[in-house]
Amino acid sequence: MFSAITLLLLAFTCDYIYGNYLDINECFVELPNFQLTVDSMAVESVEFKDDCLRACLRSFLRGKPCAGAEHRPKDNACVLSEKTGERRLNNEPKTGSYFENVCARPQEGGRLEARLTGYRGGEGILEMAQRKGQNPKLLAIMTGLQENRNFHLIYAPDVELTSCYKAGLLKDHKGKKLITIDSDSRGMAIQPWTEVDFHILDDAVIDKVILVVEAGTSNVVDCGKLQIHGNVSDWQRAMNGSPSTLRVTVTYFVALLVALLIFA
């Protein structure tokens, strides 16, 4: 008998069809009249623009996503910053090409993340966000994967993290496929924020395992646990349908400003 996970994988591996690979550029927008004017979080030596964007995406794995990257080809440099760039003055020389990382923009609602690691050297992060009454969103960034392959991200609630690489694991456990990501010629896979059919506003999903499974072989290459991203209080507010701290603060100041204008 095939398990639910095995049947799920078979349905998506017939003829080894590639899925929904998105180029790394999908996470970025170039702003020609902007530049970084704040202290950088890192400067890397790179020659090509795509390598600069990859460096920015890898910052997610370190827990400090870069919000903007500036490629300076004359210096073979890539400048990364936790803050977005500012508009360049007309009399200021252009130092490089600035790219804003739209995948680093804050998401509203309750947020979960899974740090994905594997004994074969691959690593990555899965982030999910949801506001009550709306569809959840997912972001995935992986590096160190085998090149040009499909990988399924599967929610496996009855799998223990300590045994997620066990041979034959997928024959005996159920799971839900969240999305398919595709690695490029450098072994990197990116899924920008996109809606998925998996509601997360439930404490029952916390500490459950996410598997990264190679479609061609059904081997588990990485895994990790879903954890609350950010403050527990924000998570509780999201489950209860209450606005986030940021939205409450903005609403308060808008109301205060309106009151001052009315009674001035």
C-alpha positions as a Markdown table, in Angstrom:
| # | Residue | x | y | z |
|---|---|---|---|---|
| 1 | Met | 0.0 | 0.0 | 0.0 |
| 2 | Phe | 1.2 | 3.5 | -0.8 |
| 3 | Ser | 1.1 | 6.2 | 1.8 |
| 4 | Ala | -0.6 | 9.5 | 1.3 |
| 5 | Ile | 2.8 | 11.2 | 0.8 |
| 6 | Thr | 4.0 | 8.6 | -1.7 |
| 7 | Leu | 0.8 | 9.0 | -3.8 |
| 8 | Leu | 1.2 | 12.8 | -3.6 |
| 9 | Leu | 4.7 | 12.6 | -4.9 |
| 10 | Leu | 3.8 | 10.3 | -7.7 |
| 11 | Ala | 1.2 | 12.7 | -8.9 |
| 12 | Phe | 3.8 | 15.4 | -9.3 |
| 13 | Thr | 6.7 | 13.4 | -10.6 |
| 14 | Cys | 5.3 | 11.8 | -13.7 |
| 15 | Asp | 7.6 | 12.4 | -16.7 |
| 16 | Tyr | 9.7 | 14.5 | -14.4 |
| 17 | Ile | 8.0 | 17.8 | -15.4 |
| 18 | Tyr | 9.6 | 20.9 | -14.1 |
| 19 | Gly | 7.3 | 23.0 | -12.0 |
| 20 | Asn | 7.1 | 26.7 | -11.2 |
| 21 | Tyr | 10.7 | 27.9 | -11.0 |
| 22 | Leu | 10.9 | 31.6 | -10.7 |
| 23 | Asp | 14.1 | 33.5 | -11.5 |
| 24 | Ile | 15.8 | 35.3 | -8.6 |
| 25 | Asn | 14.9 | 38.6 | -10.3 |
| 26 | Glu | 11.3 | 37.9 | -9.2 |
| 27 | Cys | 12.2 | 39.1 | -5.7 |
| 28 | Phe | 13.6 | 42.4 | -6.9 |
| 29 | Val | 12.7 | 45.7 | -8.6 |
| 30 | Glu | 15.3 | 48.0 | -10.0 |
| 31 | Leu | 15.0 | 51.6 | -9.0 |
| 32 | Pro | 17.3 | 53.6 | -11.3 |
| 33 | Asn | 17.1 | 56.9 | -9.4 |
| 34 | Phe | 17.7 | 55.3 | -6.0 |
| 35 | Gln | 20.9 | 54.4 | -4.1 |
| 36 | Leu | 22.0 | 53.1 | -0.7 |
| 37 | Thr | 22.8 | 55.9 | 1.6 |
| 38 | Val | 22.8 | 54.1 | 4.9 |
| 39 | Asp | 25.4 | 51.9 | 6.6 |
| 40 | Ser | 25.7 | 48.6 | 4.9 |
| 41 | Met | 25.2 | 45.3 | 6.6 |
| 42 | Ala | 27.7 | 43.6 | 4.2 |
| 43 | Val | 29.9 | 44.1 | 1.2 |
| 44 | Glu | 30.6 | 41.1 | -1.0 |
| 45 | Ser | 33.0 | 40.8 | -3.9 |
| 46 | Val | 30.9 | 39.8 | -7.0 |
| 47 | Glu | 31.2 | 40.4 | -10.7 |
| 48 | Phe | 27.7 | 39.9 | -11.9 |
| 49 | Lys | 24.4 | 41.5 | -10.9 |
| 50 | Asp | 22.7 | 38.1 | -10.4 |
| 51 | Asp | 25.4 | 37.1 | -7.9 |
| 52 | Cys | 24.6 | 40.3 | -6.0 |
| 53 | Leu | 20.9 | 39.4 | -5.8 |
| 54 | Arg | 21.7 | 35.9 | -4.7 |
| 55 | Ala | 23.8 | 37.3 | -1.9 |
| 56 | Cys | 20.9 | 39.5 | -0.8 |
| 57 | Leu | 18.6 | 36.5 | -0.8 |
| 58 | Arg | 21.0 | 34.4 | 1.2 |
| 59 | Ser | 20.8 | 37.0 | 4.0 |
| 60 | Phe | 17.3 | 35.5 | 4.8 |
| 61 | Leu | 19.2 | 32.4 | 6.0 |
| 62 | Arg | 21.1 | 34.4 | 8.5 |
| 63 | Gly | 17.9 | 35.9 | 10.0 |
| 64 | Lys | 18.6 | 39.4 | 8.8 |
| 65 | Pro | 17.1 | 39.9 | 5.3 |
| 66 | Cys | 18.6 | 42.7 | 3.2 |
| 67 | Ala | 16.0 | 45.1 | 2.1 |
| 68 | Gly | 18.1 | 46.5 | -0.7 |
| 69 | Ala | 21.2 | 45.7 | -2.8 |
| 70 | Glu | 23.5 | 47.9 | -4.9 |
| 71 | His | 25.6 | 46.3 | -7.5 |
| 72 | Arg | 28.8 | 48.3 | -8.3 |
| 73 | Pro | 30.4 | 46.6 | -11.3 |
| 74 | Lys | 33.3 | 49.0 | -11.5 |
| 75 | Asp | 34.4 | 47.8 | -8.0 |
| 76 | Asn | 33.2 | 44.2 | -8.4 |
| 77 | Ala | 31.2 | 44.9 | -5.3 |
| 78 | Cys | 27.7 | 44.2 | -3.9 |
| 79 | Val | 26.5 | 46.4 | -1.1 |
| 80 | Leu | 23.7 | 45.0 | 1.1 |
| 81 | Ser | 21.6 | 46.9 | 3.5 |
| 82 | Glu | 18.8 | 46.2 | 6.0 |
| 83 | Lys | 17.2 | 49.4 | 4.9 |
| 84 | Thr | 15.8 | 50.4 | 1.5 |
| 85 | Gly | 17.6 | 53.0 | -0.6 |
| 86 | Glu | 16.8 | 56.7 | -1.0 |
| 87 | Arg | 16.2 | 58.8 | -4.1 |
| 88 | Arg | 19.5 | 60.1 | -5.5 |
| 89 | Leu | 20.0 | 63.8 | -5.9 |
| 90 | Asn | 20.4 | 65.1 | -9.4 |
| 91 | Asn | 24.0 | 66.3 | -8.7 |
| 92 | Glu | 25.1 | 63.0 | -7.1 |
| 93 | Pro | 27.1 | 60.6 | -9.2 |
| 94 | Lys | 25.6 | 57.1 | -9.8 |
| 95 | Thr | 27.6 | 54.6 | -7.9 |
| 96 | Gly | 25.8 | 51.5 | -9.1 |
| 97 | Ser | 22.5 | 49.8 | -9.8 |
| 98 | Tyr | 20.1 | 49.7 | -6.9 |
| 99 | Phe | 17.6 | 46.8 | -6.4 |
| 100 | Glu | 14.9 | 46.7 | -3.7 |
| 101 | Asn | 14.1 | 43.3 | -2.3 |
| 102 | Val | 10.3 | 43.0 | -2.4 |
| 103 | Cys | 10.4 | 39.6 | -0.8 |
| 104 | Ala | 11.8 | 41.3 | 2.4 |
| 105 | Arg | 8.8 | 43.6 | 2.8 |
| 106 | Pro | 6.9 | 42.9 | 6.0 |
| 107 | Gln | 3.8 | 40.7 | 5.8 |
| 108 | Glu | 0.8 | 41.3 | 8.0 |
| 109 | Gly | -0.8 | 38.7 | 10.2 |
| 110 | Gly | 0.5 | 35.7 | 12.1 |
| 111 | Arg | 3.8 | 34.4 | 10.8 |
| 112 | Leu | 5.6 | 31.1 | 11.0 |
| 113 | Glu | 9.0 | 30.0 | 9.8 |
| 114 | Ala | 10.9 | 26.8 | 9.4 |
| 115 | Arg | 14.7 | 26.7 | 9.2 |
| 116 | Leu | 15.5 | 24.0 | 6.7 |
| 117 | Thr | 18.7 | 22.0 | 7.0 |
| 118 | Gly | 20.0 | 18.7 | 5.7 |
| 119 | Tyr | 23.0 | 16.4 | 6.0 |
| 120 | Arg | 23.8 | 16.9 | 2.3 |
| 121 | Gly | 24.6 | 20.6 | 2.7 |
| 122 | Gly | 21.5 | 22.2 | 1.5 |
| 123 | Glu | 19.8 | 24.9 | 3.7 |
| 124 | Gly | 16.9 | 27.3 | 3.4 |
| 125 | Ile | 14.0 | 29.0 | 5.0 |
| 126 | Leu | 10.2 | 28.7 | 4.6 |
| 127 | Glu | 8.1 | 31.6 | 5.9 |
| 128 | Met | 4.3 | 31.7 | 6.0 |
| 129 | Ala | 2.0 | 34.6 | 6.9 |
| 130 | Gln | -1.8 | 34.9 | 7.2 |
| 131 | Arg | -4.4 | 37.4 | 8.3 |
| 132 | Lys | -7.7 | 36.0 | 9.6 |
| 133 | Gly | -10.2 | 35.8 | 6.9 |
| 134 | Gln | -7.6 | 35.9 | 4.1 |
| 135 | Asn | -5.6 | 33.2 | 2.3 |
| 136 | Pro | -2.1 | 32.4 | 3.7 |
| 137 | Lys | 1.1 | 33.3 | 1.9 |
| 138 | Leu | 4.3 | 31.4 | 1.6 |
| 139 | Leu | 7.9 | 32.4 | 0.9 |
| 140 | Ala | 10.7 | 29.8 | 0.3 |
| 141 | Ile | 14.4 | 30.3 | -0.3 |
| 142 | Met | 16.8 | 27.4 | -0.7 |
| 143 | Thr | 20.5 | 27.0 | -1.5 |
| 144 | Gly | 22.9 | 24.1 | -1.9 |
| 145 | Leu | 20.4 | 21.9 | -3.7 |
| 146 | Gln | 21.1 | 19.6 | -6.6 |
| 147 | Glu | 21.0 | 21.7 | -9.8 |
| 148 | Asn | 17.9 | 21.8 | -12.1 |
| 149 | Arg | 15.6 | 19.6 | -10.0 |
| 150 | Asn | 12.1 | 19.8 | -8.6 |
| 151 | Phe | 11.6 | 19.8 | -4.8 |
| 152 | His | 8.3 | 19.5 | -3.0 |
| 153 | Leu | 7.7 | 21.3 | 0.3 |
| 154 | Ile | 5.5 | 19.0 | 2.4 |
| 155 | Tyr | 3.8 | 19.6 | 5.8 |
| 156 | Ala | 4.2 | 16.3 | 7.7 |
| 157 | Pro | 2.6 | 16.6 | 11.1 |
| 158 | Asp | 3.3 | 13.1 | 12.3 |
| 159 | Val | 7.0 | 13.0 | 11.4 |
| 160 | Glu | 9.6 | 13.6 | 14.1 |
| 161 | Leu | 12.4 | 16.0 | 13.3 |
| 162 | Thr | 15.0 | 13.5 | 14.6 |
| 163 | Ser | 13.8 | 10.8 | 12.1 |
| 164 | Cys | 13.0 | 13.0 | 9.0 |
| 165 | Tyr | 15.9 | 11.5 | 7.0 |
| 166 | Lys | 15.0 | 7.9 | 7.8 |
| 167 | Ala | 15.0 | 5.6 | 4.8 |
| 168 | Gly | 11.5 | 4.7 | 3.6 |
| 169 | Leu | 10.0 | 7.5 | 5.7 |
| 170 | Leu | 7.5 | 8.6 | 3.0 |
| 171 | Lys | 5.9 | 5.1 | 2.8 |
| 172 | Asp | 4.5 | 5.3 | 6.3 |
| 173 | His | 3.4 | 8.9 | 6.9 |
| 174 | Lys | 0.8 | 11.3 | 5.6 |
| 175 | Gly | 1.4 | 14.9 | 4.6 |
| 176 | Lys | 0.2 | 17.9 | 2.6 |
| 177 | Lys | 2.2 | 19.3 | -0.3 |
| 178 | Leu | 2.5 | 23.1 | 0.1 |
| 179 | Ile | 4.3 | 24.0 | -3.1 |
| 180 | Thr | 6.9 | 22.8 | -5.6 |
| 181 | Ile | 10.1 | 24.8 | -6.0 |
| 182 | Asp | 12.7 | 24.3 | -8.7 |
| 183 | Ser | 16.5 | 24.7 | -8.4 |
| 184 | Asp | 18.5 | 26.6 | -11.0 |
| 185 | Ser | 21.9 | 25.8 | -12.4 |
| 186 | Arg | 23.5 | 27.1 | -9.2 |
| 187 | Gly | 21.4 | 25.0 | -6.9 |
| 188 | Met | 19.3 | 27.8 | -5.6 |
| 189 | Ala | 15.5 | 27.8 | -5.5 |
| 190 | Ile | 13.2 | 30.8 | -4.8 |
| 191 | Gln | 9.5 | 31.1 | -4.3 |
| 192 | Pro | 8.5 | 34.7 | -3.8 |
| 193 | Trp | 5.4 | 35.4 | -1.6 |
| 194 | Thr | 2.5 | 33.6 | -3.1 |
| 195 | Glu | -0.9 | 32.3 | -1.8 |
| 196 | Val | -1.2 | 28.7 | -0.8 |
| 197 | Asp | -4.0 | 26.4 | 0.4 |
| 198 | Phe | -2.8 | 25.8 | 3.9 |
| 199 | His | -4.2 | 27.8 | 6.8 |
| 200 | Ile | -1.7 | 28.4 | 9.6 |
| 201 | Leu | -3.7 | 30.3 | 12.3 |
| 202 | Asp | -3.8 | 27.4 | 14.7 |
| 203 | Asp | -1.4 | 26.5 | 17.5 |
| 204 | Ala | -1.6 | 22.9 | 16.3 |
| 205 | Val | 0.8 | 23.5 | 13.4 |
| 206 | Ile | 3.6 | 24.9 | 15.6 |
| 207 | Asp | 6.5 | 22.5 | 16.0 |
| 208 | Lys | 5.3 | 20.4 | 13.1 |
| 209 | Val | 7.8 | 19.3 | 10.5 |
| 210 | Ile | 8.3 | 20.6 | 7.0 |
| 211 | Leu | 10.0 | 18.2 | 4.5 |
| 212 | Val | 11.9 | 19.1 | 1.4 |
| 213 | Val | 11.6 | 16.2 | -0.9 |
| 214 | Glu | 13.4 | 15.7 | -4.3 |
| 215 | Ala | 10.7 | 14.9 | -6.8 |
| 216 | Gly | 12.7 | 12.5 | -8.9 |
| 217 | Thr | 13.8 | 10.3 | -6.1 |
| 218 | Ser | 11.4 | 11.0 | -3.2 |
| 219 | Asn | 14.4 | 11.5 | -1.0 |
| 220 | Val | 14.1 | 13.9 | 1.9 |
| 221 | Val | 17.0 | 16.4 | 1.5 |
| 222 | Asp | 16.1 | 19.0 | 4.1 |
| 223 | Cys | 13.7 | 19.4 | 7.0 |
| 224 | Gly | 12.8 | 21.8 | 9.8 |
| 225 | Lys | 10.1 | 22.7 | 12.4 |
| 226 | Leu | 7.5 | 25.4 | 12.0 |
| 227 | Gln | 8.1 | 28.1 | 14.7 |
| 228 | Ile | 6.5 | 31.4 | 15.5 |
| 229 | His | 8.2 | 34.2 | 13.6 |
| 230 | Gly | 8.3 | 37.3 | 15.8 |
| 231 | Asn | 6.4 | 38.0 | 18.9 |
| 232 | Val | 4.0 | 35.5 | 20.5 |
| 233 | Ser | 1.6 | 38.3 | 21.3 |
| 234 | Asp | 1.4 | 39.2 | 17.6 |
| 235 | Trp | 0.7 | 35.6 | 16.8 |
| 236 | Gln | -2.1 | 35.5 | 19.3 |
| 237 | Arg | -3.6 | 38.7 | 18.0 |
| 238 | Ala | -3.5 | 37.3 | 14.5 |
| 239 | Met | -5.4 | 34.1 | 15.6 |
| 240 | Asn | -8.0 | 36.3 | 17.3 |
| 241 | Gly | -8.4 | 38.5 | 14.3 |
| 242 | Ser | -7.0 | 41.6 | 16.1 |
| 243 | Pro | -4.9 | 44.1 | 14.2 |
| 244 | Ser | -1.1 | 43.9 | 14.5 |
| 245 | Thr | 0.9 | 46.2 | 16.7 |
| 246 | Leu | 2.1 | 48.2 | 13.7 |
| 247 | Arg | -1.4 | 48.7 | 12.4 |
| 248 | Val | -2.7 | 49.8 | 15.8 |
| 249 | Thr | 0.2 | 52.3 | 16.1 |
| 250 | Val | -0.4 | 53.7 | 12.6 |
| 251 | Thr | -4.1 | 54.0 | 13.2 |
| 252 | Tyr | -3.6 | 55.8 | 16.5 |
| 253 | Phe | -1.3 | 58.4 | 15.0 |
| 254 | Val | -3.6 | 59.0 | 12.1 |
| 255 | Ala | -6.5 | 59.5 | 14.5 |
| 256 | Leu | -4.3 | 61.8 | 16.6 |
| 257 | Leu | -3.3 | 63.8 | 13.5 |
| 258 | Val | -6.9 | 64.2 | 12.3 |
| 259 | Ala | -7.9 | 65.4 | 15.8 |
| 260 | Leu | -5.2 | 68.0 | 15.9 |
| 261 | Leu | -6.2 | 69.3 | 12.4 |
| 262 | Ile | -9.8 | 69.5 | 13.4 |
| 263 | Phe | -9.3 | 71.3 | 16.7 |
| 264 | Ala | -6.3 | 73.5 | 15.6 |
